Amino acid sequence: MTVERTENPRAQIGVTGLAVMGSNIARNFARHGHTVALHNRSVAKTDALLEAHGDDGDFVRTETVEEFVAALQKPRRVLIMVKAGEATDAVIEELANAMEPGDIIIDGGNALYTDTIRREAALRERGLHFVGAGISGGEEGALNGPSIMPGGPTESYEALGPLLESISAHVDGTPCCTHIGPDGSGHFVKMVHNGIEYADMQLIGEAYNLLRDALGYDATTIADVFSEWNTGTLESYLIEITADVLRQTDATTGKPLVDVIVDAAEQKGTGRWTVKSALDLGVPVTGIAEAVFARALSGSRTQRAAARGLA
């Protein structure tokens, strides 16, 4: 492990926004032999990452944006892993002010693709490359191999592609990463990917409900059913973890964990964005739309109780 102050620009990639996803993807880069510059608004998160996982590879600890940018080899490549919206715009502006023409800013969050189109056009005028990259696989995938969907200028992929491909998941030797297309195309594909996942999870939820309420199966029996399904054509990560969750017992009550978890799902917006885009384009995505509506109903526990006369 090497952790040092910035003196010579030796980092191949910088990662800013060191929550779990950002920390895990920084560790993934380091594990694959890339020197990684680290930056976070709270330096404590940077130090926590280095304390817990500094042995994963070579990191450069930085405290300011200027120090962070100075640590990077040219063309500089910075991956942003922060909350979508105004926070992303603020970080982009701060980085752009410290960077030079030809440098690359990559947004790895779940951004609305129209925001990515706007950002790419604005940074292009300043001589900077902006890449909206969908990253799929959650926290575990970020650490061990995600699917990556980068958009943006073609020339940016020449400098960025080999790095992203090296840390991505591989299937039969082929990296799960490719240049999707211009401006917001990477985030558009990730948006639709998430929308499809909404529909998958809704289908799994309805299957569970039928097995429990129509057939009277208990959680363990339903887990066995999902495990069996996972050995055939329905094999998927979502089916696998559903079976795992259904086998968990709440330590406090002794009940199946699934019966203790509050039945209120949240959403980050990608499924809703998918449905809105489909409406604009005249494309029927009925399964995804119903899944979004179901999540909205799920979050309205007070109204649901009132409708059942329980309020």
C-alpha positions in Angstrom: 0.0 0.0 0.0 1.2 3.5 -0.8 -0.7 6.5 0.7 0.9 9.9 0.2 0.3 13.6 -0.3 0.2 15.0 -3.9 3.6 15.8 -5.2 3.8 14.2 -8.7 0.7 13.5 -10.8 0.7 9.7 -10.8 -2.9 8.7 -10.2 -4.6 7.1 -13.3 -8.1 7.9 -11.9 -9.7 10.0 -9.2 -12.8 9.2 -7.3 -14.8 11.8 -5.4 -17.8 11.0 -3.3 -16.7 8.2 -0.9 -20.0 6.8 0.3 -20.2 3.0 0.0 -20.6 2.9 -3.8 -17.8 5.4 -4.3 -15.5 3.7 -1.8 -16.1 0.3 -3.3 -15.4 1.4 -6.9 -12.2 3.2 -5.8 -11.1 0.0 -4.1 -11.9 -1.9 -7.3 -9.7 0.4 -9.3 -6.9 0.0 -6.8 -7.2 -3.8 -6.7 -6.7 -3.8 -10.5 -3.4 -2.0 -10.2 -4.5 1.5 -10.8 -3.3 4.3 -8.6 -6.4 6.1 -7.3 -6.7 9.7 -6.0 -9.3 10.1 -3.3 -11.4 13.1 -2.5 -14.5 13.7 -0.3 -16.1 16.8 1.0 -15.5 15.3 4.5 -11.9 14.3 4.8 -13.0 11.9 7.5 -14.5 9.6 4.9 -11.3 9.5 3.0 -9.3 8.6 6.1 -11.9 6.0 7.1 -11.5 4.3 3.7 -7.7 4.3 3.9 -7.8 3.0 7.5 -10.1 0.1 6.6 -9.0 -0.7 3.1 -5.8 1.0 2.3 -4.1 -2.3 1.7 -6.3 -2.8 -1.4 -3.7 -0.9 -3.5 -2.1 2.5 -4.2 -4.1 5.5 -3.1 -3.3 9.2 -3.1 -4.9 11.1 -0.2 -6.1 14.6 -1.0 -8.0 17.2 1.0 -8.8 20.0 -1.5 -10.1 19.8 -5.1 -6.9 21.5 -6.3 -4.8 18.9 -4.6 -7.1 16.2 -6.0 -6.8 17.4 -9.6 -3.0 17.9 -9.3 -2.6 14.3 -8.3 -4.0 13.0 -11.7 -2.1 12.1 -14.8 -3.2 13.8 -18.0 -5.7 13.6 -19.5 -7.2 13.7 -16.0 -10.0 11.3 -15.3 -12.4 12.0 -12.3 -15.3 9.8 -11.4 -18.1 11.5 -9.5 -20.2 9.3 -7.1 -22.5 11.7 -5.5 -26.3 12.2 -5.2 -28.0 13.1 -8.5 -29.3 16.6 -9.0 -27.9 19.9 -7.6 -25.1 18.1 -5.7 -23.8 16.7 -9.0 -23.9 20.1 -10.7 -22.0 21.7 -7.8 -19.2 19.0 -7.9 -18.9 19.3 -11.7 -18.5 23.0 -11.5 -15.9 22.8 -8.8 -13.9 20.2 -10.7 -14.3 22.0 -14.1 -12.8 25.2 -12.6 -9.7 23.3 -11.6 -9.3 21.2 -14.8 -7.9 21.8 -18.2 -9.1 21.2 -21.8 -9.0 17.5 -22.7 -9.7 16.3 -19.1 -12.6 14.0 -18.4 -15.3 14.1 -15.8 -17.4 11.0 -15.4 -20.7 10.9 -13.6 -21.3 7.4 -12.2 -24.6 8.2 -10.5 -28.1 7.5 -11.6 -28.5 10.9 -13.3 -31.5 11.8 -15.5 -30.2 11.5 -19.1 -31.5 14.9 -20.1 -29.3 16.4 -17.3 -26.4 14.5 -18.7 -27.1 15.9 -22.2 -27.1 19.5 -20.7 -23.9 18.9 -18.8 -22.0 17.4 -21.7 -22.9 20.3 -24.0 -21.8 22.9 -21.3 -18.5 21.2 -20.6 -17.8 20.6 -24.3 -17.9 24.4 -24.7 -15.2 24.6 -22.1 -13.0 22.0 -23.8 -13.7 19.3 -21.2 -15.1 15.8 -21.8 -18.2 14.7 -19.8 -19.2 11.1 -19.6 -22.4 9.9 -18.1 -21.8 6.3 -17.1 -24.5 4.0 -15.8 -23.0 1.6 -13.2 -25.0 -1.5 -12.4 -24.5 -4.1 -9.7 -25.0 -2.1 -6.5 -22.4 -2.0 -3.8 -21.2 -5.5 -4.3 -20.8 -5.0 -8.0 -18.9 -1.7 -7.5 -16.4 -3.7 -5.6 -16.2 -6.9 -7.5 -17.2 -6.1 -11.0 -20.1 -3.9 -12.2 -21.7 -3.6 -15.6 -20.7 -0.1 -16.9 -22.6 1.9 -19.5 -20.5 5.0 -20.5 -21.8 7.6 -23.0 -20.1 10.8 -24.0 -17.6 11.7 -26.7 -16.0 8.8 -28.6 -12.5 10.2 -28.1 -13.0 10.2 -24.3 -13.4 6.4 -24.4 -9.9 6.0 -25.8 -8.4 7.2 -22.5 -11.2 6.0 -20.2 -12.3 2.7 -21.7 -9.4 0.5 -20.7 -9.7 1.6 -17.1 -13.5 0.9 -16.9 -13.2 -2.4 -18.8 -10.5 -3.6 -16.4 -12.8 -3.2 -13.3 -16.0 -4.3 -14.9 -17.6 -7.8 -14.7 -16.5 -10.2 -17.4 -18.5 -12.9 -19.1 -16.6 -15.5 -21.1 -13.7 -13.1 -21.1 -15.7 -10.2 -22.5 -15.9 -7.0 -20.3 -19.4 -5.8 -19.4 -18.5 -2.3 -20.5 -18.7 -0.6 -23.9 -19.1 2.8 -25.3 -22.9 3.3 -25.6 -23.0 6.4 -27.6 -23.0 10.2 -27.4 -24.0 12.6 -24.5 -26.8 11.1 -22.3 -27.0 7.6 -24.0 -25.2 5.8 -21.2 -27.5 7.2 -18.5 -30.5 6.5 -20.8 -29.6 2.9 -21.0 -29.0 2.6 -17.3 -32.4 4.3 -16.7 -34.2 1.7 -18.9 -32.2 -1.0 -17.2 -33.4 0.1 -13.8 -37.0 0.4 -15.1 -36.9 -3.2 -16.3 -35.6 -4.1 -12.8 -38.6 -2.4 -11.3 -40.8 -4.7 -13.3 -38.8 -7.8 -12.4 -39.1 -7.0 -8.7 -42.8 -6.3 -9.0 -43.2 -9.7 -10.7 -41.2 -11.4 -7.9 -43.4 -9.6 -5.3 -46.6 -10.7 -6.9 -45.3 -14.3 -7.2 -44.5 -14.2 -3.4 -47.9 -12.8 -2.6 -49.7 -15.6 -4.6 -47.6 -18.3 -3.0 -48.3 -17.0 0.5 -51.9 -15.8 0.3 -53.3 -18.1 -2.4 -51.4 -21.3 -1.6 -50.7 -20.7 2.1 -47.0 -21.4 1.9 -44.8 -20.1 4.7 -41.6 -18.1 4.1 -39.3 -21.1 4.2 -41.3 -23.0 1.7 -41.5 -20.0 -0.6 -37.7 -19.7 -0.3 -37.4 -23.3 -1.5 -39.6 -22.5 -4.5 -37.5 -19.5 -5.5 -34.3 -21.6 -5.1 -35.8 -24.2 -7.4 -36.7 -21.5 -9.9 -33.2 -20.2 -9.7 -31.8 -23.5 -11.1 -33.8 -23.1 -14.4 -34.7 -20.5 -17.0 -35.6 -18.0 -14.2 -32.1 -18.0 -12.8 -31.1 -14.4 -11.8 -29.5 -12.5 -9.0 -32.9 -11.1 -7.9 -34.4 -14.6 -7.7 -31.3 -15.8 -5.7 -31.4 -13.0 -3.1 -35.2 -13.3 -2.7 -34.7 -16.9 -1.6 -31.9 -15.8 0.7 -34.0 -13.1 2.3 -37.0 -15.4 2.8 -34.8 -17.7 4.9 -33.8 -15.0 7.3 -35.3 -14.9 10.8 -35.7 -11.7 12.9 -33.5 -12.1 16.0 -35.8 -10.0 18.2 -39.2 -11.6 17.4 -38.3 -15.0 15.9 -40.6 -14.3 13.0 -39.5 -14.5 9.3 -37.7 -11.3 8.6 -39.9 -10.6 5.6 -42.9 -10.3 8.0 -41.1 -7.8 10.1 -39.8 -5.4 7.4 -42.1 -2.4 6.9 -44.1 -2.9 3.7 -43.2 0.5 2.2 -40.8 0.6 -0.8 -38.9 3.7 -1.8 -37.7 4.8 -5.2 -34.9 6.9 -6.6 -36.6 7.9 -9.8 -35.2 5.8 -12.6 -38.3 3.7 -13.0 -40.5 6.8 -13.0 -38.1 8.5 -15.6 -38.4 5.4 -17.8 -42.2 5.5 -17.8 -42.2 9.3 -18.5 -39.8 8.9 -21.4 -41.9 6.0 -22.8 -45.0 8.2 -22.7 -43.2 10.9 -24.5 -42.0 8.4 -27.2 -45.3 6.6 -27.4 -43.7 3.3 -26.3 -45.9 0.9 -24.2 -44.1 -0.2 -21.0 -47.1 -1.4 -19.1 -45.2 -3.7 -16.8 -42.7 -1.0 -15.7 -45.5 1.5 -15.3 -47.6 -0.7 -13.0 -44.4 -1.4 -11.0 -43.9 2.3 -10.5 -47.5 2.8 -9.5 -47.2 -0.2 -7.0 -44.2 1.5 -5.4 -46.1 4.7 -5.1 -48.9 2.9 -3.4 -46.5 1.0 -1.2 -45.0 4.2 0.1 -48.5 5.6 1.0 -49.1 3.4 4.1 -51.5 5.9 5.8 -53.7 6.0 2.8 -53.6 2.3 2.3 -54.7 1.8 6.0 -57.5 4.3 5.5 -58.7 2.5 2.4 -58.9 -0.7 4.4 -60.8 1.1 7.2 -57.9 0.6 9.6 -56.9 4.2 10.1 
